[in-house]
Amino acid sequence: MQQAKIWDAATARRYDTPGTGMFAPQTLGPTVDRLAHLAGEGAALEFAIGTGRVAVPLAERGVPVTGIELSPPMVEQLRGKADEATIPVVIGDMATTAVPGEYSLVYLVFNTISNLLSQAEQVECFRNAARHLTPGGRFVIELWVPELRKLPPGQAATVWQASSDYIGLDTYDVLRQHVVSHHFRFDESEQAQLFRSPHRYIWPAELDLMAQLAGFEMESRHADWDGTEFTADSRSHVSVYRLPPSR
């Protein structure tokens, strides 16, 4: 599987950046706070748990966390922080893999639903979340908003971050609704290291329809984990979907 090859041992080793980037306290703190509140007294299931960036601090808050992860090397990295008894993980595809138990919360952070490269797989991901949730349970997705307004006719790429040691750009295939993210990192030798990952981008309205097909209702949408209002200019969103109290 293409994604399994991308998230290999080398990628897993350099994935964690403690205290900086997506591991920075100002980024990670609000994420964990919101998820802990949404989980309540129940257990949480993380799709694409990775190296445990969110799961480890959430478990430390007293929320029982289980994970599904496609990449064994990412789970090996997680095992340096928490053992199987603390955070159980099942190796598999988040669209189809089942794990034991029922959960009050399923969550999918940092744009990871876009790693599923077809609409059908993304719809199945919603249905898989619904299968694991108790009545009234929530499915939370963090996802970026495609920046097609920055893409004039004839131009295939947008630059979304540029600094002295990093350039991030996306190349779009608007016919297939695909995008490839290119991450260029520079060191003092002036040599660039490139990491690329393919995605299928999803408009918020399309995401809402996927939720409806799986039996969810929209509960809230904000621009970030702090609860900032979502507007036409927001670059990302945190969307919370909920199953009816009884099914």
C-alpha positions in Angstrom: 0.0 0.0 0.0 1.4 3.4 -1.0 0.8 5.1 2.3 2.6 2.3 4.2 5.7 2.8 2.1 5.7 6.5 2.8 5.4 6.2 6.6 8.5 4.0 6.8 11.2 3.6 9.6 13.2 6.6 8.4 10.1 8.8 8.5 9.0 7.5 11.9 12.4 8.3 13.4 12.3 11.9 12.3 8.6 12.5 12.9 8.7 13.6 16.5 9.9 17.2 17.2 9.4 17.5 20.9 8.4 21.0 22.0 8.3 22.5 18.4 6.1 22.4 15.4 3.0 20.3 15.9 4.5 19.1 19.2 4.6 22.7 20.5 2.7 23.2 23.8 0.5 26.0 22.2 -0.5 23.5 19.5 -0.8 20.3 21.4 -2.3 21.6 24.6 -5.6 22.9 23.2 -5.9 19.7 21.1 -5.6 17.5 24.2 -7.8 19.7 26.3 -10.7 19.6 23.8 -10.5 15.9 23.2 -10.4 15.1 26.9 -13.6 17.3 27.3 -15.3 15.5 24.4 -14.4 12.0 25.6 -16.0 12.7 29.0 -16.0 9.6 31.1 -15.7 7.3 28.1 -12.8 5.8 26.1 -11.2 7.3 22.9 -10.1 5.7 19.7 -7.6 7.4 17.5 -7.5 6.7 13.8 -3.9 6.9 12.5 -2.4 7.2 15.9 1.1 7.5 14.6 3.8 8.0 17.2 1.3 9.0 19.9 1.7 12.8 19.6 -1.9 13.2 20.9 -2.6 9.8 22.4 0.1 9.9 25.0 -0.8 13.2 26.6 -4.5 12.3 26.3 -3.9 9.0 28.2 -1.9 10.9 30.8 -5.1 13.0 31.4 -6.9 9.8 32.4 -8.7 9.0 29.1 -8.4 5.4 28.0 -7.0 5.5 24.4 -6.8 2.8 21.8 -5.3 3.3 18.3 -5.4 2.1 14.7 -2.3 2.6 12.7 -1.2 1.5 9.2 2.6 1.9 9.8 4.4 -0.6 12.1 7.5 1.7 12.3 5.3 4.6 13.6 3.9 2.2 16.3 7.5 1.2 17.2 8.2 4.9 17.8 5.1 5.1 20.0 6.3 2.1 22.0 9.2 4.1 23.3 6.6 6.3 25.1 3.8 3.9 26.1 3.5 0.2 26.2 0.6 -1.9 24.7 -1.1 -2.2 28.1 -1.2 1.6 28.4 -2.2 2.4 24.7 -3.3 -0.7 22.7 -2.8 -0.3 19.0 -4.1 -2.5 16.1 -2.2 -2.4 12.8 -4.5 -1.7 10.0 -6.4 0.7 7.7 -8.5 3.3 9.5 -11.3 2.9 6.9 -12.0 -0.8 7.6 -10.1 -2.1 10.7 -12.2 -3.0 13.7 -10.9 -2.9 17.3 -12.6 -4.3 20.5 -14.7 -2.2 22.7 -17.0 0.8 22.3 -16.0 4.4 22.5 -17.5 7.8 23.3 -15.0 9.5 21.0 -13.2 8.6 17.8 -10.8 11.3 16.5 -8.6 11.9 13.5 -6.2 14.8 13.7 -3.7 16.7 11.5 -5.4 16.2 8.1 -5.0 12.5 8.2 -8.3 11.5 6.6 -6.8 13.0 3.4 -4.3 10.1 3.4 -7.2 8.0 2.1 -7.0 8.7 -1.6 -10.5 8.0 -2.8 -13.9 9.4 -1.8 -15.2 5.8 -1.2 -12.4 5.2 1.4 -13.1 8.4 3.1 -16.8 7.6 3.4 -15.9 4.2 4.8 -13.7 5.9 7.4 -16.8 7.7 8.7 -18.8 4.5 8.7 -15.9 2.8 10.6 -16.0 5.5 13.2 -19.7 5.1 13.6 -19.3 1.3 14.1 -17.0 1.9 17.1 -19.1 4.6 18.8 -21.7 4.3 21.5 -25.0 6.1 20.9 -24.4 9.9 21.2 -20.7 9.3 20.6 -18.6 11.9 18.6 -16.2 11.7 15.7 -13.8 14.6 15.5 -11.8 15.5 12.4 -9.0 18.2 12.0 -8.6 19.1 8.4 -7.1 21.8 6.2 -9.2 23.8 3.7 -8.0 23.4 0.1 -6.4 26.6 -1.0 -7.8 26.6 -4.5 -8.6 30.3 -4.4 -4.8 30.8 -4.5 -4.5 28.7 -7.7 -5.1 30.8 -10.8 -5.7 29.0 -14.2 -2.5 27.4 -15.5 -0.7 27.3 -12.1 -0.4 23.9 -10.5 1.1 24.7 -7.1 0.7 26.9 -4.0 3.3 27.7 -1.4 1.8 27.5 2.0 5.0 28.1 4.1 8.4 29.5 3.4 11.3 30.2 5.8 15.0 30.1 5.9 15.1 26.3 6.5 11.8 25.1 5.2 9.5 25.4 2.2 6.1 23.7 2.0 4.1 23.6 -1.2 1.2 21.7 -2.6 0.7 20.6 -6.2 -2.9 20.1 -7.3 -4.7 17.7 -9.6 -8.1 19.4 -9.6 -9.6 16.8 -11.9 -9.1 13.9 -9.4 -9.2 16.2 -6.3 -5.7 15.1 -5.4 -2.8 17.0 -4.0 0.8 16.2 -3.3 2.4 18.0 -0.3 6.1 18.7 -0.8 8.3 19.4 2.3 11.7 20.9 1.6 14.0 21.1 4.6 17.4 22.8 4.4 20.4 22.5 6.7 23.7 24.5 7.1 25.2 22.6 4.1 22.5 24.1 1.9 21.4 20.7 0.8 17.7 20.1 0.7 15.8 17.1 2.1 12.5 16.4 0.4 9.5 14.5 1.8 6.4 14.1 -0.3 2.9 12.7 0.6 -0.2 12.3 -1.6 -3.6 13.3 -0.4 -7.2 13.6 -1.5 -8.5 17.0 -0.4 -12.1 17.4 0.9 -14.2 20.5 1.0 -16.0 21.1 4.4 -19.4 20.6 2.7 -18.3 17.3 1.2 -17.1 16.2 4.6 -20.5 17.0 6.1 -22.2 14.8 3.4 -19.9 11.9 4.3 -20.9 12.3 7.9 -24.6 12.3 7.0 -24.1 9.1 5.0 -22.7 7.4 8.1 -25.5 8.6 10.3 -23.8 11.5 12.0 -25.1 15.0 12.7 -23.0 18.1 12.7 -22.4 19.4 16.2 -19.8 22.1 15.8 -17.1 23.5 13.5 -14.3 25.9 14.5 -11.2 27.2 12.9 -8.9 25.6 15.5 -8.8 23.6 18.8 -9.2 26.9 20.8 -12.7 27.4 19.4 -12.0 30.3 17.0 -14.9 31.1 14.7 -14.7 29.3 11.4 -15.0 31.7 8.4 -14.5 31.8 4.7 -10.8 32.8 5.3 -10.0 29.9 7.7 -7.2 27.7 6.6 -8.3 24.7 8.6 -11.1 23.4 10.8 -12.0 21.1 13.7 -15.3 19.5 13.0 -17.3 17.5 15.6 -19.9 15.1 14.4 -22.2 13.2 16.7 -24.4 10.1 16.5 -28.0 10.3 17.6 -28.4 9.4 21.3 -30.3 6.2 20.3 -30.0 4.1 17.1 
